[in-house]
């Protein structure tokens, strides 16, 4: 077992170093990465550790799986793996190998270490730690059973076993919905799985490469038109629609850039502007999908040099605690104010920041939307 742990530790270290050394990639326009569903296939090799030359026991293996990334960090999948397995026996007098078949089903928890330890939710390389539990069924063990005089624990018919899994996966985005991956996992099974008795569980090591297809869960609109459950959506409308009933604003003054204005009609320039800059879970940086709103605020302030802006940060009550949420809310407000001054040239004297933590929820029915900084500017 020490050999299994050493190999997995070395592999995980290499995967983490590879992923963290790669610079974060800017997300494609209108890309909302979480939550998302995924399906995939894998193929590679496996061996079960025993008192025999493991290089002679390597056999092909394949997997199929599907699941959901619930947040940028946490996901889960249902994973099926199997094909053939080999065992070996050598007592100095007899030396032979035997084959059998197996199928393993596991429910796995997936933790994205890249998103957990770095900023942002979009990276070209992601490292996952994987742990799961399931069942293994082995059958077709007739060759081993035929040698029962030396393999006393060999089973003739099928054998059902628990399966505890831990491992790591390197996932590389190669296209809008596609990624390739390399996964190595150790599986702990009942003793006698390999027709031998050792006094402890048997260990199987799998190494596979695969391809996954990722797709957003169905988009669910709400009263503001900006709610989402992931995937690629068109943000041109949602970026410019607002809900102001809870904060006492008149949405009739809100401009909508998607309206087709007849050439003969020149609309009156609004005397104020309001934009909601949404953030990801634990996020304090303005994402590419939210940046057009910030640009609209900056352009409006440049056209109205006497106007002032108030930036108020919020956090949702659904995650974290009040102390942490207060920090996130303040950072979000400060980030928006800083970008208006440093990136768009708006004088700092024209901008005031405030933060409400999670004590005020501007969107009562949507916790994830309360990770927001609201900008209100008026003359």
Secondary structure by P-SEA (a helix, b strand, c coil): caaaaaaaaaaaaaaaaaaaaccccccccccccccccccccccccccccccccccccbbbbbbcccccccccccbbbbbbbccbbbbbcccccccccccccbbbbbbbbbbcccccccccccccbbbbbbbbcbbbbbccaaaaaaaccccccccccbbbbbbbbbbbbbbbbcccccccccccbbbbbccccccccccbbbbbbbbbcbbbbbbbcbbbbccccccccccccccccccccccccccccccccccccccccccccccccccbbbbbbbbccccccccccaaaaaaaaaaaaaacccbbbbbbbbbbcccccaaaaaaaaaaaaaaaaaaaccccccccccbbbbbbcccccccccccccccbbbbbbcc
